[in-house]
Amino acid sequence: MNLKISALDYIQEVKTGNISVEDFVAATIERIQNVDDKLHAFLSVNDKSIDQAREIDKKIKSGQQVGDCFGMPISIKDNMCIKNSKTTCASKMLENFVAPYDATVITKLKQQDAIFIGKVNMDEFAMGLTTEFSAYGPSKNPWNIDCVPGGSSGGSAVSVSAFECIASLGSDTGGSVRNPASFCSTVGYKPTYGLISRYGLISYANSIEQIGPFTRTVKDTAFMLNKITGLDPNDNTTVDNKNEDYLAGIDAGIEGKKIGIIKEMMGDGIAPEVLSATKDAIAKLEGLGAICEEISLDMVKYSVAAYYTITATEAGSNLARYDNLRYGYDFPLEGYEFNSYISKARKKFGPEVTRRMIIGGFVPSAGHAGKYFLKALKVKSKLTKEINEAFKKFDFLIAPTVPILPFKIGEKIDDPISLFLVDINTVTANLTGKPAISIPYSISNGLPIGIQLIADSMNDKLLLQAAYALEQTVSLPEVPI
């Protein structure tokens, strides 16, 4: 069974009867059993998936209407609710929490007969960028298991890269889809803010986070967007994309398009291999007829500080609900007054979540809000203004997705500042609400490098066309695992 096919090829194979859903899902489960001990992408596997596959096969054979996913096995980051399934956010705090409802993206994919093959690992409450901050242990990069896979959606990227599923859903607050996509050599997409409903996504930083797909090809990403985008009455930040078909015209090319090379994302701290790959990608785009020019976005240098200030503040508010009174774990009430009980109960949080909650309580507090939080909001506003001006001149912006190659597990875990700077190229799209994509571009010393393209709000379709054009110039080796 060829588990390496794209989503669109899988659908065609099932439609024509060349493969059965049951056989493909069974082979996928077997693949997980064979490789996941080394990779630790999955926190749980759906034990009903083969039964679900059989039901879809029956519908196909009897000529009933079947959803467009045709039983495609998809993994889900463990911060999205699937009814009657555990949703832990990779935290001991929610170790036994069973979701009482489906997230909107889950509902939409169920309607299309997708099969959720399992929940995948992540940094606890999506706070991290290596998946080392999972309470259940780190995921490992399938290109080199000594290295981090990126994060916080590391399990999603690993599961797609290692052929443990066809596609995955992650969430991207500051690069948490694009960063691991780059580190694991998959396509990772962060949509325009509001394009995909966040209902049922356990909140980290509401004002900038988005659900986004991981796939093996840009066309597969377009297919996934067709299934999960659109207005949702349960999320009033969603926008009407008028049922846009992101696959239609994806091969339109980029001749005559103007691309801005972000100077601040190509400078200090960038690994020479990453810089070389990015310059090569720019030359390829020029060869396809694009016009590439350097552009300066001054506010980028303040973006990481602003991002962590804003997200910590929102996280401090969002995580206040974890008081162990409404849901949590078994911890008796006797012998505590209110504050000491909550303080003790929160010992289940890991170190990174605790650090961000403390910062989130401090920066907006009386006497400090003006120094920190309000300044961060000003940076966000100025950065948005700056990038909006850039899009009056350019169709797209380009930069490396991550300025460095995947690094060894444990190498940066005790150096939060060094870790935060890994986000320097990805947080801009989140702070400004713009769509951005990471495209697998090259392999250096056995480690992947991704290229990031950013477009203006609601120009997701054009962005996919540009990404597809670049993807067609790339030929990469297969993952070694």
C-alpha positions as CSV (number, residue, x, y, z in Angstrom):
1,M,0.0,0.0,0.0
2,N,1.5,3.4,-1.0
3,L,1.0,5.6,2.0
4,K,3.1,8.4,0.3
5,I,0.4,9.6,-2.1
6,S,-1.1,13.0,-1.9
7,A,-4.7,13.6,-0.7
8,L,-5.9,14.3,-4.2
9,D,-4.3,11.1,-5.5
10,Y,-5.8,9.1,-2.6
11,I,-9.3,10.4,-3.5
12,Q,-8.8,9.4,-7.1
13,E,-7.6,6.0,-6.2
14,V,-10.6,5.3,-3.9
15,K,-13.0,6.7,-6.5
16,T,-11.7,4.4,-9.2
17,G,-11.7,1.4,-6.9
18,N,-7.9,0.9,-7.0
19,I,-7.7,1.0,-3.2
20,S,-10.3,0.5,-0.4
21,V,-10.6,2.9,2.5
22,E,-10.3,0.0,4.9
23,D,-7.0,-1.2,3.4
24,F,-5.5,2.3,3.4
25,V,-6.6,3.1,7.0
26,A,-5.3,-0.3,8.2
27,A,-2.0,0.3,6.5
28,T,-1.8,3.7,8.1
29,I,-2.5,2.3,11.6
30,E,0.3,-0.3,10.9
31,R,2.7,2.5,9.9
32,I,1.9,4.3,13.1
33,Q,2.6,1.1,15.1
34,N,5.9,0.6,13.2
35,V,7.4,4.1,13.5
36,D,5.7,6.1,16.2
37,D,7.8,4.5,19.0
38,K,10.7,6.4,17.5
39,L,8.8,9.6,16.7
40,H,6.1,10.1,19.3
41,A,3.8,12.0,17.1
42,F,0.6,10.5,18.5
43,L,-0.9,10.9,21.9
44,S,-3.8,8.7,21.1
45,V,-4.9,6.6,18.1
46,N,-8.6,6.3,17.1
47,D,-9.4,2.6,17.7
48,K,-12.7,2.9,15.7
49,S,-11.0,4.1,12.6
50,I,-11.0,0.8,10.7
51,D,-14.8,0.3,11.5
52,Q,-15.4,3.9,10.2
53,A,-13.4,3.0,7.1
54,R,-15.6,-0.1,6.5
55,E,-18.7,2.0,6.7
56,I,-17.4,4.4,4.1
57,D,-16.5,1.5,1.8
58,K,-20.0,0.2,2.2
59,K,-21.4,3.6,1.2
60,I,-19.1,3.7,-1.9
61,K,-20.1,0.1,-3.0
62,S,-23.8,0.8,-2.5
63,G,-23.7,4.0,-4.6
64,Q,-24.5,6.3,-1.7
65,Q,-23.3,9.8,-1.5
66,V,-19.8,10.0,0.1
67,G,-18.1,13.1,1.4
68,D,-15.2,14.6,-0.6
69,C,-12.6,13.2,1.8
70,F,-13.5,9.6,1.1
71,G,-12.2,8.3,4.5
72,M,-8.9,10.1,4.2
73,P,-6.9,9.6,7.5
74,I,-6.2,13.0,9.1
75,S,-4.4,13.6,12.4
76,I,-5.6,16.4,14.8
77,K,-3.5,18.5,17.1
78,D,-4.6,17.7,20.6
79,N,-6.0,21.2,21.3
80,M,-9.1,20.7,19.1
81,C,-12.2,19.1,20.5
82,I,-13.5,15.9,19.1
83,K,-16.7,14.8,20.9
84,N,-16.3,11.9,23.3
85,S,-12.5,11.9,22.8
86,K,-9.7,13.1,25.1
87,T,-8.4,16.6,24.5
88,T,-5.4,17.1,26.7
89,C,-3.5,20.1,25.1
90,A,-0.5,17.9,26.0
91,S,-1.0,18.9,29.6
92,K,-1.4,17.0,32.8
93,M,-4.0,19.6,33.7
94,L,-6.4,18.2,31.1
95,E,-5.1,14.6,31.3
96,N,-8.6,13.1,31.5
97,F,-10.7,15.8,29.9
98,V,-13.1,14.3,27.4
99,A,-14.5,16.9,25.0
100,P,-18.4,17.2,25.1
101,Y,-18.7,18.7,21.6
102,D,-16.9,18.9,18.2
103,A,-14.9,21.8,17.0
104,T,-16.3,23.4,13.9
105,V,-13.4,22.1,11.7
106,I,-14.1,18.6,13.0
107,T,-17.8,18.9,12.2
108,K,-16.9,20.1,8.7
109,L,-14.5,17.3,8.0
110,K,-16.9,14.7,9.5
111,Q,-19.5,15.9,7.0
112,Q,-16.9,15.2,4.3
113,D,-16.3,11.6,5.6
114,A,-12.7,12.3,6.9
115,I,-11.4,9.8,9.4
116,F,-9.6,11.2,12.4
117,I,-6.7,8.7,12.8
118,G,-5.6,10.2,16.1
119,K,-4.7,13.1,18.3
120,V,-1.1,14.3,17.9
121,N,1.5,15.8,20.2
122,M,2.2,19.5,20.8
123,D,3.8,21.9,23.2
124,E,1.6,22.2,26.3
125,F,-1.3,24.5,25.5
126,A,0.5,25.4,22.3
127,M,3.2,27.4,24.2
128,G,6.5,26.5,22.6
129,L,8.2,26.0,19.3
130,T,9.9,22.6,19.6
131,T,7.3,20.2,21.0
132,E,9.7,19.7,23.9
133,F,7.2,21.3,26.3
134,S,4.6,18.5,26.0
135,A,3.8,16.9,29.3
136,Y,4.0,13.5,27.6
137,G,7.5,13.9,26.1
138,P,8.9,15.4,22.9
139,S,8.1,14.4,19.4
140,K,11.2,13.8,17.2
141,N,12.1,15.0,13.7
142,P,11.7,12.1,11.2
143,W,14.6,13.5,9.2
144,N,16.9,13.2,12.2
145,I,15.4,11.8,15.4
146,D,18.0,13.6,17.5
147,C,16.5,16.9,16.4
148,V,13.3,18.8,17.3
149,P,10.5,18.8,14.8
150,G,9.5,22.4,15.6
151,G,6.3,23.4,17.4
152,S,3.9,23.9,18.8
153,S,2.2,21.6,16.3
154,G,5.2,19.3,16.1
155,G,3.1,16.1,16.2
156,S,1.1,17.3,13.2
157,A,4.1,17.9,11.1
158,V,5.8,14.6,12.1
159,S,2.7,12.6,11.3
160,V,2.4,14.0,7.8
161,S,6.1,13.9,7.1
162,A,6.5,10.3,8.2
163,F,3.4,9.1,6.3
164,E,1.4,8.4,9.4
165,C,-1.6,10.2,7.9
166,I,-2.4,12.1,4.7
167,A,-3.0,15.5,6.3
168,S,-3.2,17.1,9.7
169,L,-4.7,20.1,11.4
170,G,-2.6,22.3,13.7
171,S,-2.9,25.8,15.1
172,D,-0.6,28.7,14.4
173,T,-0.3,31.5,17.0
174,G,3.2,32.8,16.1
175,G,4.4,30.2,13.6
176,S,3.2,27.0,15.2
177,V,2.1,25.5,11.8
178,R,4.8,27.0,9.6
179,N,7.7,26.4,11.9
180,P,7.3,22.6,12.2
181,A,6.3,22.4,8.5
182,S,9.7,23.9,7.7
183,F,11.6,21.7,10.1
184,C,9.8,18.5,8.9
185,S,9.5,19.3,5.2
186,T,5.8,19.6,4.8
187,V,3.5,22.3,3.5
188,G,2.2,24.4,6.4
189,Y,-0.5,27.0,6.0
190,K,-1.6,29.9,8.3
191,P,-4.7,31.4,6.8
192,T,-6.1,35.0,6.9
193,Y,-7.3,35.7,10.4
194,G,-11.0,34.6,10.5
195,L,-10.9,32.4,7.5
196,I,-11.2,29.2,9.6
197,S,-13.4,29.0,12.7
198,R,-11.7,28.7,16.0
199,Y,-14.7,27.3,17.8
200,G,-13.6,24.2,19.6
201,L,-9.9,25.2,19.5
202,I,-8.7,25.5,23.1
203,S,-7.7,29.1,23.4
204,Y,-4.1,30.4,23.8
205,A,-4.2,33.9,22.3
206,N,-7.5,34.6,20.6
207,S,-6.6,37.7,18.7
208,I,-4.0,36.1,16.6
209,E,-4.2,32.3,16.6
210,Q,-5.6,30.3,13.6
211,I,-6.2,26.7,12.7
212,G,-4.2,25.6,9.6
213,P,-3.5,22.5,7.6
214,F,-0.4,20.4,7.1
215,T,-0.2,18.5,3.8
216,R,2.4,17.1,1.5
217,T,1.5,19.3,-1.5
218,V,0.2,22.8,-2.0
219,K,-2.8,21.4,-4.0
220,D,-3.7,19.3,-0.9
221,T,-3.6,22.5,1.2
222,A,-6.0,24.1,-1.2
223,F,-8.3,21.1,-1.0
224,M,-8.3,21.2,2.8
225,L,-9.1,24.9,2.8
226,N,-12.1,24.2,0.6
227,K,-13.4,21.9,3.3
228,I,-12.8,23.9,6.5
229,T,-13.1,27.6,5.7
230,G,-16.1,29.9,6.0
231,L,-18.5,31.8,8.3
232,D,-19.4,30.1,11.6
233,P,-22.1,31.5,13.9
234,N,-20.2,30.1,16.9
235,D,-17.1,32.3,16.1
236,N,-17.9,35.9,15.3
237,T,-14.3,36.6,14.2
238,T,-14.9,34.4,11.1
239,V,-15.1,36.1,7.7
240,D,-17.2,35.3,4.6
241,N,-14.9,33.9,1.9
242,K,-18.0,33.5,-0.5
243,N,-17.2,29.7,-0.8
244,E,-14.0,30.4,-2.6
245,D,-12.5,27.5,-4.5
246,Y,-8.8,27.5,-3.6
247,L,-8.0,24.7,-6.1
248,A,-9.5,26.4,-9.1
249,G,-6.7,28.1,-11.1
250,I,-4.0,27.1,-8.7
251,D,-1.6,26.7,-11.7
252,A,-2.1,30.3,-12.8
253,G,1.6,31.1,-12.3
254,I,3.2,34.3,-11.0
255,E,4.5,36.0,-14.1
256,G,4.5,39.7,-13.6
257,K,3.8,39.4,-9.8
258,K,5.9,41.6,-7.5
259,I,7.6,40.0,-4.5
260,G,9.2,41.9,-1.6
261,I,12.2,40.3,0.0
262,I,12.0,41.2,3.7
263,K,15.4,42.6,4.6
264,E,14.9,42.2,8.4
265,M,14.2,38.4,7.9
266,M,17.4,37.9,5.9
267,G,20.0,39.4,8.2
268,D,21.7,38.7,11.5
269,G,21.2,35.2,12.9
270,I,20.3,33.5,9.7
271,A,22.1,30.2,9.0
272,P,24.2,30.4,5.8
273,E,22.4,27.3,4.4
274,V,19.0,28.9,5.0
275,L,20.1,32.2,3.4
276,S,21.5,30.3,0.4
277,A,18.3,28.3,-0.1
278,T,16.2,31.5,0.2
279,K,18.3,33.3,-2.5
280,D,18.0,30.2,-4.7
281,A,14.2,30.3,-4.2
282,I,14.1,34.0,-5.1
283,A,16.1,33.3,-8.3
284,K,13.6,30.5,-9.2
285,L,10.7,32.8,-8.7
286,E,12.4,35.4,-11.0
287,G,12.9,32.7,-13.5
288,L,9.1,32.1,-13.4
289,G,8.5,35.8,-14.3
290,A,8.2,37.4,-10.9
291,I,9.8,40.7,-10.0
292,C,11.7,40.5,-6.7
293,E,12.9,43.5,-4.8
294,E,14.2,44.1,-1.3
295,I,11.8,45.8,1.2
296,S,12.4,47.0,4.8
297,L,9.8,46.5,7.5
298,D,11.3,48.4,10.5
299,M,8.8,47.0,13.0
300,V,9.9,43.4,12.4
301,K,12.7,43.9,14.9
302,Y,10.2,44.6,17.7
303,S,7.7,41.9,16.6
304,V,8.9,39.0,18.8
305,A,8.9,41.2,21.9
306,A,5.4,42.5,21.0
307,Y,4.2,39.0,20.2
308,Y,5.3,37.4,23.5
309,T,3.9,40.3,25.5
310,I,0.4,40.2,23.8
311,T,0.2,36.4,23.8
312,A,1.3,36.0,27.4
313,T,-1.3,38.6,28.4
314,E,-4.1,36.7,26.5
315,A,-2.8,33.3,27.8
316,G,-2.9,34.6,31.4
317,S,-6.6,35.5,30.9
318,N,-7.5,32.3,29.0
319,L,-5.7,29.9,31.4
320,A,-7.4,31.5,34.4
321,R,-10.3,29.1,33.8
322,Y,-8.0,26.2,34.9
323,D,-8.8,26.4,38.6
324,N,-9.7,22.7,38.9
325,L,-13.2,23.5,40.1
326,R,-15.1,23.2,36.8
327,Y,-12.9,20.6,35.2
328,G,-9.4,19.3,35.7
329,Y,-8.1,16.3,37.7
330,D,-8.9,14.6,41.0
331,F,-7.6,16.8,43.8
332,P,-9.6,17.1,47.0
333,L,-10.8,20.5,48.2
334,E,-10.5,19.9,52.0
335,G,-7.8,21.8,53.9
336,Y,-7.5,24.7,51.5
337,E,-8.8,28.2,51.2
338,F,-9.8,29.4,47.7
339,N,-6.5,30.9,46.5
340,S,-4.2,28.3,48.0
341,Y,-6.3,25.5,46.4
342,I,-6.0,27.0,42.9
343,S,-2.3,27.7,43.4
344,K,-1.7,24.1,44.4
345,A,-3.9,22.7,41.6
346,R,-2.0,24.6,39.0
347,K,1.2,22.8,39.9
348,K,0.1,20.4,37.1
349,F,1.1,23.1,34.6
350,G,4.5,22.7,33.0
351,P,7.3,25.2,33.2
352,E,6.7,27.0,29.9
353,V,3.0,27.5,30.6
354,T,3.7,28.7,34.2
355,R,6.3,31.2,32.9
356,R,3.9,32.7,30.3
357,M,1.0,32.8,32.8
358,I,3.2,34.7,35.3
359,I,4.3,37.2,32.5
360,G,0.7,37.4,31.4
361,G,-0.4,38.4,34.9
362,F,2.4,41.0,35.2
363,V,2.5,42.9,32.0
364,P,-1.1,44.2,31.9
365,S,-1.2,44.9,35.7
366,A,-1.7,48.4,37.2
367,G,1.5,50.4,36.9
368,H,3.0,48.1,34.2
369,A,0.4,48.1,31.4
370,G,1.7,51.3,29.8
371,K,5.3,50.1,29.9
372,Y,4.6,46.7,28.3
373,F,1.2,45.8,27.0
374,L,0.1,49.1,25.5
375,K,3.6,49.4,23.8
376,A,3.2,45.9,22.4
377,L,-0.2,46.9,21.0
378,K,1.4,50.0,19.4
379,V,4.0,47.8,17.7
380,K,1.2,45.5,16.4
381,S,-0.6,48.5,15.0
382,K,2.5,50.0,13.4
383,L,3.6,46.7,12.0
384,T,0.1,46.2,10.4
385,K,0.2,49.7,8.9
386,E,3.7,49.0,7.5
387,I,2.8,45.7,6.0
388,N,-0.4,47.1,4.5
389,E,1.7,49.8,2.8
390,A,4.0,47.1,1.5
391,F,1.1,45.3,-0.1
392,K,0.2,48.4,-2.1
393,K,3.5,47.8,-4.0
394,F,3.9,44.0,-3.7
395,D,1.7,41.0,-4.3
396,F,3.7,38.8,-1.9
397,L,6.5,38.9,0.6
398,I,9.2,36.3,0.9
399,A,11.6,35.1,3.7
400,P,12.9,31.9,5.2
401,T,10.2,30.3,7.3
402,V,12.8,29.7,10.1
403,P,16.2,31.4,10.2
404,I,18.0,28.3,11.3
405,L,18.1,24.5,10.7
406,P,16.4,22.1,13.1
407,F,18.5,21.8,16.2
408,K,19.2,19.0,18.7
409,I,16.6,18.1,21.3
410,G,17.5,19.8,24.6
411,E,19.9,22.3,22.9
412,K,17.8,25.4,23.6
413,I,15.3,24.3,26.2
414,D,16.9,26.2,29.0
415,D,17.4,29.4,26.9
416,P,13.9,30.9,26.4
417,I,15.3,34.1,24.7
418,S,17.2,32.1,22.1
419,L,14.1,30.0,21.5
420,F,11.8,33.0,21.2
421,L,14.0,34.4,18.4
422,V,13.3,31.3,16.3
423,D,9.9,33.0,15.7
424,I,11.4,36.2,14.2
425,N,10.2,35.4,10.7
426,T,6.7,33.9,11.5
427,V,5.1,36.2,14.1
428,T,4.6,39.1,11.6
429,A,1.8,37.2,9.8
430,N,0.0,36.5,13.1
431,L,0.3,40.0,14.5
432,T,-1.1,41.5,11.2
433,G,-3.7,38.8,10.4
434,K,-2.1,38.0,7.0
435,P,-2.0,34.6,5.3
436,A,1.3,32.8,5.1
437,I,2.6,29.5,3.9
438,S,5.8,27.4,4.4
439,I,6.8,25.4,1.3
440,P,9.4,22.6,1.6
441,Y,12.4,23.8,-0.4
442,S,15.6,22.0,0.2
443,I,17.5,19.6,2.4
444,S,20.9,20.7,3.9
445,N,23.0,18.2,5.9
446,G,20.0,15.9,6.0
447,L,17.8,18.6,7.5
448,P,14.8,20.5,5.9
449,I,14.6,24.1,5.0
450,G,11.2,25.8,4.2
451,I,10.5,29.1,2.4
452,Q,7.7,31.4,3.6
453,L,5.5,33.5,1.4
454,I,3.1,36.0,2.8
455,A,0.1,37.7,1.1
456,D,-2.4,40.4,1.9
457,S,-5.6,39.6,3.9
458,M,-8.1,37.5,1.9
459,N,-5.6,36.9,-0.9
460,D,-5.2,33.2,0.2
461,K,-6.0,32.0,-3.3
462,L,-3.3,34.1,-4.9
463,L,-0.9,32.9,-2.2
464,L,-1.6,29.3,-3.0
465,Q,-1.0,30.0,-6.7
466,A,2.5,31.5,-5.9
467,A,3.3,28.6,-3.5
468,Y,2.3,26.1,-6.1
469,A,4.5,27.8,-8.7
470,L,7.5,27.6,-6.4
471,E,6.7,24.0,-5.4
472,Q,6.9,22.9,-9.0
473,T,10.6,23.9,-9.1
474,V,11.5,21.7,-6.2
475,S,12.5,18.0,-6.1
476,L,13.3,16.6,-2.6
477,P,14.5,13.2,-1.3
478,E,12.1,11.1,0.7
479,V,12.1,11.2,4.5
480,P,14.6,8.6,5.7
481,I,12.5,7.0,8.4
